[in-house]
Amino acid sequence: MLGKTNLAEAAPESSAKIPSFDLTRQNAALKDELMQVISGIIDGGHFILGENVAEFEKEMARTCGVRFAVGVANCSDALYLALLACGIGPGDEIITTPFTFFATAGAIARTGARPVFCDIDPATYNMDARGIEGLVTPRTKAILPVHLYGQPADMDPIVDVAKRHNLYVIEDAAQAIGASYKGRPVGSLGDVACISFFPTKNLGAFGDAGVVVTDNADIADRVRMLRVHGSRKKYYHEVLGCNSRLDELQAGILRLKLRYLPDWTARRRQIATRYVELLAGTPQVRSGLLRLPVELPDTIHVYHQFTVATPDRNRLQEHLKARGIGSTVYYPLPLHLQAVFRDLGYREGAFPEAERASREVLSLPMFPELADEEIERVVEAIRDFH
Ligand SMILES: *Cc1c(COP(=O)(O)O)cnc(C)c1O
């Protein structure tokens, strides 16, 4: 076990508010080490794509069990550049889930391709692979599953369909660093994967940051070029890319925090187990009013979120709020109903499971420094919900 982050025992006063997410506890525990890293980079005088970025890329490739990693400005760009690197553009169709953060489908649309949505499995909230084959057309170029809330999508059937139709598989692993599927890490399950280091993700920077990981040398090479305006040699531009580089400061901070990630992930899983143990005994769960997250066998879920569901979701959120307990809805409106995608022509009712999830899900407080006593208080508050 590393360091001073005394996870599970940092219990604040019993009347204090319980936030949905809180970084201040973690930052306080790491303050000295963080300041050393930051100060070293300031003294080094090199701020963009330097030694820390190169080392962090190696560490990320190792973490994901692939040969290449390319640091970029954020995961939205990682998705966009990964799609471009696969040659995706106008006229192409990409099959993805409507129940995810906007960036998943936003990145597809930015390339000029069309997001084609596939409904979710209500047990896991991930894309239901059984729906994919019927959506494949001659224009389909890729399948883009999301490992939502930190749980890997059921990849075997997805990769099967992709192989049969010669499609790329691009993983949106923004929420799932450290997760695994049948013993293989997320990031190594398709042709290319994208991970976010937005501050609230399981491994967070102090600002925006992302990475593209792949075992495919051509894709890695193209992303490397695309992130610096499509140039291999400075001031000579082969293709239209953009400025999407990773800062030395972010890479240095991420390298430090990456050493703690296994401990943090273990604690997230311990918190999830505790929530499930305690909630399973409540009348709300026993009556079926409240549904608990389902962890598939053969997967390691990293609990970016611990998400429950109830038809009475909004009232439960208010009830928790009145007791000083934060909670969050990821996500209140599925992507096929977003105003920006009106032209795709989807109507309400098109994806009943995604629509139901958006009405019923609620993510409870989840971060590694959440104390056992706080978990108990959240569960007691839920037990009082009628
Ligand atoms: C956070 C997130 C992104 C975007 O990541 P950024 O680094 O904020 O651009 C993409 N997809 C999913 C599923 C996410 O949760």
The ligand as an ORCA input file, in Angstrom:
! r2SCAN-3c Opt
* xyz 0 1
  C     -15.730     12.269    -19.649
  C     -16.176     11.496    -20.846
  C     -15.759     11.823    -22.156
  C     -15.006     13.070    -22.489
  O     -13.856     13.249    -21.793
  P     -13.169     14.707    -21.724
  O     -11.793     14.367    -21.273
  O     -13.951     15.483    -20.726
  O     -13.206     15.305    -23.069
  C     -16.131     10.990    -23.190
  N     -16.900      9.908    -22.982
  C     -17.352      9.586    -21.750
  C     -18.177      8.356    -21.592
  C     -17.014     10.371    -20.658
  O     -17.472     10.039    -19.438
*
